Amino acid sequence: MALSDQDKKLLNDIFSASLKSPKGINLARFRADNEQFIPELDKLEILGYLQRRNDLYSINTLALAYLAKENTDAQSIVQKCGFVFALLKSDYRDNLGKAISFSDIARKTGLSVDDVRVAFSFIIQIPILEGYSIKEELIAPSEGILKYKSFEDILKEQEEWDKRRYKQPPKSRELLHIRPEYPVEQKTLLSATLSKANWKAIENEFGITKTGFGKKINFITDPFKRTIIFRDVEQAFVLASLGFSKSAVILAGSVIEELLRLYLEYKGTPPLSDNFDGYIRTCEQHGLLKDSVSRLSDSVRHFRNLVHLSKEETNKHTISKSTAIGAVSSIFTIATDF
């Protein structure tokens, strides 16, 4: 893609700020500070150069590849990613996927642990890992890493795919996945069935345990309803993580809708209407939720409105994986305000 000068500046600004915070920068703050460029930011999100996760902005590996052509800091990150990639590949040959700590990677590559964290934020986007733990700072390479000679080869592969995408008609470009169709060989720590591993992954991603979430919704005392909510939250996360974005958004929105309904019932407050919009407006009217959380609920309702096929067919409304993860994150954000 031929990025405009303004596109490059926005990506460079986000990249530079994220060097100090590998998980990403405050999304709302950045958009507010660059309000005149919100259409450009939306376009970069839709096209997959920019991703949002847990209310944070970060760039992906494809954007990194383009920035590295001119930005010396990006070139340095690519080099560090290359060192980590080479170490993981060598370690896989020796230990066949055994987890290795960030500190060991740092020691063996001569990088700092902070450098490894930054490199990890990009390597995690590529299907070469057996599993990882953000909390414990462990990473386990998979056999998929053997398919590539170097990290630079992966970036070249993504650039080539991007060029092929731009040979498509303009209306079709944004509907294509931002990454090449990688082989579905990479194992995941997530399971389509209910398991402790899924809630461990949720804890690593959002910083909340199943027990902690359960305490937030103590107003729900019916054991059956609690079981259903725990199940749907877990499955929404699994669907989002595995790339089933539309299904994840529908399920996450349904969970939030039911949580709001039960919360109003617990408070003895009749809703203005028995639907998602009615529950949100009732909570706002009675001051039961903070404004920020109310707006978050409203955004999830908006996500659910986009799942209709007629709307999804328009390019800008295609549901991305980052949007689905954001919808799941909204469940926990709202729960903290009950």
N, C-alpha and C positions, 0 to 999 in steps of 0.2 A: 504494500500500500504506500502511496505517496502521501506521507503525513504533511500537513500544513505547518508553517512556522509556529502558529498558535498551538496546534496539537502537540508539537514537540516541546514547546515551553511548558504546557500543562503537565505533560508526562515527566519532563525533567524536574519540575518543581516538586511533584509528588515523590519521585524517585529520591531526590536529594533529601527531602524531609524524612523519608522512611529509612534512610541509612542509620538514623539514631533510634528508630523504632521499627524493627524488622516486621512486626505484625501489621504495620500500616499506620496511616495518619488519620486524624479525626475527619471523617467524611463531611459532616455537617459544617464544621468550621471552614474547611477548604472551599466548599461550595458557596458558603456565605461570603467568604473573602474574594471569590471569583464569580460573583453572581452574573456578570455580563457574559460569562463563558459557559453558563450551565448547559446550553444546547450542545456545545462542543464536548463537554464532559459526558453528557448523555450518549452522544455518538460514540465516544471512545469506549464507554461501557458496553454498548450494544455490539460493537465490533470486537470486543474482547481484549483490547489493549490495556484496559483499566478494569480492575475488579474491586467490588465492595464485599466486605465480610465483617460481620459483627460491628457495623457502623464505622468501619475503617476502609480507607482507600489504599490500594497498592497496585503496582504494575505487574504484569505477568512476564513470562519468559520471552514471548514474542516481542513485546515492547522493549524489553531489555536488549534484545538483539539489535533492534533499530537504534536505540539510544547509544549503544556501544560504538556505533560508527563515528560518532562525533564527541561524545561525553567521556572524558578520561576517567571519571569516577565509575561510570558504567563499565568501561573497559576493565577497570581494576576488579569489579565484582565478577565479571565473566571469568577473569583469570582465577580468582579465588574459588569460584564454583568449579572451575576446571580441576583445581587441586583437590577439592573435596570429592569430586566425581571420581578422579583417578584413584584416590585412597579407597573409596567405597568399592570400586571395581576390583582392586587388588585384594581387599579384605574379603569380598565375596568368594574369590577363587580359593582363598586360604580357609575360610570359615563357613562357607556355604550359607550365608544369610544370617549368621549370628549377629545380634544387636551390638552396636558399638556406640560409646558415649561421645558427646560433643567434645568433652575434654580430651579424650583419647585422639579424636580426629585432629584437634588443635595441636596436640603434642607431636603427632606424627607428620603433620603437614607444615608445622612452623607458623600456623595462623593463630590469631587470638580466638578465644571462645566466642567473642562478639562477631568476629568475621565468619565463623562457622554458622552462627545463628542467621546472619544475613544470607549466606549461601544456601542454607537450609530452606529459607523462605521461597527460594526459586526452585531448588531441587525437588521440593515436595510436590511441585506442580507436574512433575514428569513421572510416568509410570515405570519407575525403576526401583521401587521400594517394596519390601515385604511387609513392613510396618514401621511405626514410629511412636514415640511418646513425647509430646511437647513438654509436659510437666517434668518428666524425668530426664529429658534431653538425651533420648536414645533414638537410634536410627538403624534399621536393618535393610540392607540392599536385597533385591531379588534377582533372579536369573535374567530378568529383562535388561539389567544394566550391561550384560555382555553383548547386547545387540548394537551398542554404540562404541565407537573408538574413543570419543571424547565428548565433553560437554558442548564444545563448539559444533560438533556434528549434529547435535540435537537442535541447536539454534538454527543451523543451516536448513535442517529438515523443516522446521516451522516456517522459516522465511519462504522456502520453496512452495510449501502448501499455501501460504498467504498469497503468493503471486498467482497460483492457480485459481485461488478463490476470486481474484480480481479480474479474471478472464470471464467470469460469470456475468450475466445481466445484472445491472445495479440492484434491481428489486430482489434478487436471489442471494446477494452476498451476505447480508446480515443473518440470513436463516441458516447459514452453514456454521458448523462448530468451528470455534476459533483454533482448534488444534487438529492435527492430522488424526486419522483413525488409527490410534495405537492398538496393538494386539491386546485382546482382553485376557492376558495371561497373568497379569499382576494380581497376586493374592491380596486380600484386604483383611484388616482386623475386624471389620464390621460383618455382621451376620444378618441375613434376611429373617432369621428366626430370633425369638427373644433370647437375650443372653446378657450376662454381666459385662461381656466385652463391649457391647454397644453402649452401655451406660458409662463405662470407663472412657470410651471415646468421646462421649458427650461431656464428661468432666474435663477431659483434656482440651476440648474445643471451646467450651463455654464457661468452665470454672464452676460448675454446679453438679453436685452429686444427686443420685436418685433420692436419697434420704433428705437432702437439703431442699429439693424441689417439693417433696412430699410435705415438709413442714410449711412451705409457703402456701400450700392449698389445704391447710388443716380444716378450713370451713367446709370442705367436702368430706362428709363422714361415711357416706355409703361405700362399703368395701368394693362393690361391683363397679361403681362409677369411677372410683380411684384406679382400679385395675385397668379399666378401659382407657382412661386418660394416660396412665403410664405407658400402656401399650402403643397408643397412637402417637405420643410424643417420640417414643423410641423409633417407631417405624417411619415417622416423618423425617427424622434425622438420617436414618439409613437410606431412604429414598433420595434425599437431597445429596448425600455424600456419594452415592453411586451414580448420580447424574440424571435421576428420574425427576426432573425439576417440577414439571406440571403436577404430578401426583403429590409431590412433597408440599407444594404450595396449597393445594386443595386440603390436604390432611392437616397441615399446620393451621390454616385458617379455621377449619372446623373445630380444632382443639381450643383455639382462642375464643371462638364464638360460644362454645359450651362452658368454658371457664367463666366468661362474663355472665352468662345466663345463671349459672349456679351461684355466682357471687352476689348477684342482685337478689336472688331467692333467699340467700343467707342473710342479707341485709334487710329483708322484708320490704324491698322497694320494687313495686310493679314496673315493668319496662314500658316505654312509650309504645313499643310495638314488638312483637315476638319474632325479631330477626336480628341479624348482626348489627345493622345500622341503628336499630332501636335500642339495643343493649349499650352501644357506645354512647349514643346521645343521652341516655338515661344516666350513665355513670358521670358524664361530663356535667350534666345539669345538677346533679346532687353532690358534685365534688368528691366522688368516690375514687376517681383516678386522677393522677397528676396530668396536667396538660400535655406534657411530653409523651406520656404513655398513651394518652387518648389519641394523639396524632399517630403514634406507632400502630395502634389498633386499626386506625382508619387506613393506614398504608397497607396493612395486611388485607383488609377488605378490598382495597384497590387491586392487590395482587390476584385475589380470587376472581375479581371481575374479568381479569385478563385470560382466564383459562378457557373461555368460550372460543371455539375454533374460529369463528368469524373474525374475532379480534386478534387471535394469535397469528393469523395469516398476514397481518400487517407487520412489516419488518421490525419496527421499533418496539413492538409489544411481545416479541418472542421472549419466553421466560428463560433466564440464564440460571446456571448452577449457583452463582453467587446470590441471586435473588432468592432462590429456594433456601439456601443456608440462612439468609437474612430473615426469612419468614419463620424458620425454626427458632432462630435467636430471639425473635419477638415474643415467643411463648415465655421464655425465661425472664425477659425484661419486664413483661407485664406482671408475671407472678410475683416479682419482688415488691410490687406496689399494693398487693392485696392486704 
